[in-house]
Structures are given as C-alpha cells and as structure tokens.
Amino acid sequence: MTRNSPMEATSRGTVDPAEVARFEAIARTWWDPKGPMRTLHKFNPVRLGYIRDETARRFGHDPLAAGCLDGLTLLDVGCGGGVLSEPLARLGASVTGLDPAPTNIAVARAHAERSRIAIDYRGERIEDVVARGERFDVVTAMEVVEHVADVQAFVTACCAAVKPGGLLFMATINRTLRAYALAIVGAEYVLRWLPKGTHQWEKFVTPEELEGAIRAGGLTPVDTTGVVYNPLADAWRLSRDAGVNYMVHAVRGDQEKT
C-alpha cells in the first residue's frame, strides 16, 4: 500500500510514464510525515529493519552495530525522495539511488545535502546501470514492482545488478480482494492515506509471481514475509500474513557470474 516510487518499462525500458507523472505531482511532499507520504514514513522502520537484519546476517555483520552495513554497496531502485536511501547510508552502506522522476531526484539530493549524507542519486533507469556493468552487494526495489509496465523485465534487470553472493530485496502488494479493499478502497478513498489512483489492483503481484520472476532472473528467493498494520499501535510489523503487503529477499550464489 505504500511505495518508494515508480520505476521503469515499455520500449524506453521498464518506465511507465503515467506512474512517473503521478509521483512527480507529489514529489515535494516526500519528507512531510503528515503529507501524502505519511504511510510510507510509518512503514519505513519495518522495511529498514528487515533489510538491515538480513543483510548483516548474510555478510557476517552485527545488525546492532552502528555501522553494520560498512563496506557494502547498495542500489535503491525507485528511491523517490530518499526516505529509505538515507537511513541505509547512515548504517554505513555506500548508497546509489535511482528514480526516473526528476523532481524526486532533486528532492532527494537536496535533503541528503542538508543532512550531510553522501548518496549518489541518479535520474536514470535500472537497465542503464546494468548495461554499464555496475553491480552491487545489495539491491532494493521497495514498493516499486506494482508501478512498472513489465514486471519480469524489471525484476530481471534488478537481479542482474546483484553481485555474486549479494542480496535482492523487493516489497509490493499482493493481488487479493483483501488488498483491493484495504490498499485501494480503504487507503485511498476512505482513510485518504494515499492520493486516489496511486494503485491499480490489476498491477498488484502475488508472492508466487514475484518469486517466479526472481528465479527467472537468476536469483534464489530465501524468504517471503508479510507486513501488517496495527491500528491500535498505529504501527506496522512483520507477519506471516502476506495477504496485502509483503517483502521478499533473494540471494545470488557466490559462484554465479552476471
């Protein structure tokens, strides 16, 4: 139900121009915790903790250490205004953020500069990065898959950017009737957490479909976990219930070459 931002598709790559335009319209609000991105700000600690813990485990780091991602390169695909990129950089990762919406990149760069955080923000597509042969220890594409025009092409490109032994993290929304009721009717029309039209139910992706696309891209899914909202605590948490929001992480074998 939340998202980082749209990413790429069509003959121009994986970018969906309509999705880019939709996020451009609200790009100045990325860092407003009470604005259109307020749900994302509530959701962010859960996905950050998941990425931190699984990455630290994979690379033998202490997830509780101040610089637990030191020495790792990380690509945040569909970075939006940098709401996830910045805390990952604070954990020590060398972060590159991609987004096709120019205003998103401008907002992300300005906020990182004010925060004195070094992040390489680029207004380009994941396909461009892969074509140059760039590879990263960790690739994230959080709340992006449901906004692309070609899921398999996008997932394949993200997989190709992962170094041997590296990790891929993705988060999206399941294509269920419950997801339609909560993520679209509830979040956009009743509670007005998100602008109307943010999501289209037919573009939601089931865990089985996403895991299959990841396997086709050459990586092995390791874990799929649901994320649920607790209205009493006004907070999100990990859950075995993947009926609406869920996250997947996958690994590329140490000996595999891209």
N, C-alpha and C positions, 0 to 999 in steps of 0.2 A: 504494500500500500504506500510505502514511502519510496523514494528513489534518489539516486545521485543526480542523474540527468540523462538525456537521450544519447544514444550513440548510433551509429552508422549503418546504412545499407542501400541498395539499389545499384544501378550501373556506376554510380560515383563511389561505390564502396558499400559499407553497411549503414550509411546515414539515412535516416528518414527525415526529410526536410520539414515536414509538418511537426514532428516532435521537437526538432531544433527550435523552430519558431515559437512553439508553446513554452519552452523553457526560457527562451530569450526574453519573453514578455514579463517573466517574474524574476529574472536573474539578479536584480538589485536587492532582492529580499533574502538571499541565501543565508546571511548571518543574523537575521532577525528571528530570535527564538519564539516570538509571538506572531510571526507572519505566516505566509503560505508554507514555509518550510518547518513549522513548529513540530510536526510529527517526526520529521527527519531528525531533529535535534533530540527528541525523546528516544528515538530508535538507535541513535549513533553509539551510545555506550555499549549496547549489546553486540553490535557487529564489530566494533573495535576490539572488545574483549575476546571475541571468538577468533578474529584474525591474529591478535597478539598471542593468545594461548597456543593455537595450533601451529603458528609459525615458530614460536620459541621451542615447542616440543620437537618439531621437525629438524631444526638446526642446532638443537642441544643448548639452547639459551635458557636463562632463568626468566620466566614471564613476569616475575615480581621485581626484577632489577630495573633500575632507572633507564638504562639504555639497552633494553632487552632485544632490540632489533638492529643494534650496531653492526655495521659491516654488510648489511643486506641491501640489495637494490629492489625497489618496489615500483610497479607501474599501476596507477589508479586510473582505469579506463572509464570515461564518463564521470570525471571528477567534479563537475559542477563548479560551485564556488569554493571548493576545497575543504568542506566540512569534515570529511574523512581523511583527506590527504594530510592536513596539518597535524592532527594527533598522532598519525603514523610516523610523521617526520620527527615529532617530539620524542617518540620512543627510540629514535636513532636510525631509522631507515633512510636511505638515500632515495627520495621520492620523485617520480616523474608523474605529472597529472595530464591526462588528455581530455579534451572536450571540443566538439565541433561548433559550439555556440560561442561566438566572440565575446559577448558580454560576460558569460560565465568565466572565461579565462581572465578577462580584465578584473573582475571582482575578486577572483582567487589570487591573482598576483598582488593586487592592492592590499588585501587582507594579510597575506603572508609577509609582505614588506613591513606593514605596520606591526606585525607580531614578531618581526625579525627572525623569520623561519625561512631557510633556503629550500625552495622547491622548484623544480624545473617544469613549469606549466607550458603546455603547447596546445595550440588550436589546430590539431590535426587528428587523423584517423588512426585506429589501431593497425589497419592494413599498411599505412605508410611506415610505421615503426617497424613492423615485421619485414617489410621489403628492404629496409636498410640493414637487416640482420641484427637488430638490437634484441637482446634477451635479458630477462630479469629473474631474480630469485623468487619473487612473489608477484603475481598479477591479480588485481582485484577488479571486479566489474559488478558493483553492488547497486541493485535496483535499476538496472540498465537493460537487461535482456528483454523485458516486456515493452521496450520502446524502439527496438530495432526492426528493420524491414525483413531481414533474413537471419533467423536465429542460428542456423547451422553455420553459415558463413562467418557470422560474428564470433561464435564460440570457437570455431576453428582458428580464427585469427588470434584470439586471446590465448588459446592453447599454444600456438606457435611462438608466442612471446615468452613462454616459460622456459627457463634454463633446465638442463638435465638436473634432476634432484629437487627441482623447485615446486612451488605450490600455486594453484589457481583457486581463488575464492569468488563465488558468484551468489547473489541474492536476488530473488524475484518473487512473484506471486503465482500461486497455484491456480489452475483453471478449473475451479469448482463453483457450484452455486453459492456456497457459503462465502467464497471470495468475492463473488459478484455482489452479494448482499452487504458485506462488510467494507470491502475496499472501494467499491464504486458508490452504491446507494448510500451506505452509512457515512463513509468518509468524505464523499464529495457533495452529496445532496442534503443529508440530514445534519451531520455534525459540522460540515463545511471545513474539515481539516485541510482539504486539498481543493484547488480550483477545479470546477466542473470540466470534464473532458480530459483530465490528467491521464486516466487509464481507459483502455478498451479491453473488454473481457476476452474477446477472441484472440488478443495478443498475449494473454497470460500463458504460462508454460508449466506443464506438470513436472514434478521431480523426475519421473521416468523419462520424459522427453529431454530434459536438460542433462541428465546423467548419460543418456544415449548420445547426445551431441558432443559431450565431453569425451566420451570413449572414441567416437569417430574422429575427434581432433587429436587423438594420440595420448591422452592422459587417463589415469585411473581414478574414478571417484572414490574417496575414502570415507566421507561422512555426509549425511544429509540431516539437517536439524530444523525443526520448526521454530518460529518466533511468534509469541502471542502477547497480546496486550492485556494488562490487568487494570481495569478501570478504577478499582478501589485504591491501588497504589499509584495510579497514573504513571505506569512504567511498563516497559517491555522486558521479556525474559525468554530464555531458550526453553524449548518444549519438544516433546515427541510428536506433537500435533503440527503437521505440515500442511494442514488444510487450507491455509491462507498464505501467510508469509513463511518463507523458508530460505535457508542458506545451504550451499554445497561447497565442499572443498575437495580438491583433487590433486594428485601428485604426478609428476613426470619421473620415470625411473632414472636412477643415477647414470645408467649406461646409455640412455637414449640420446640420439642426436637429432637436431632440428635442421 
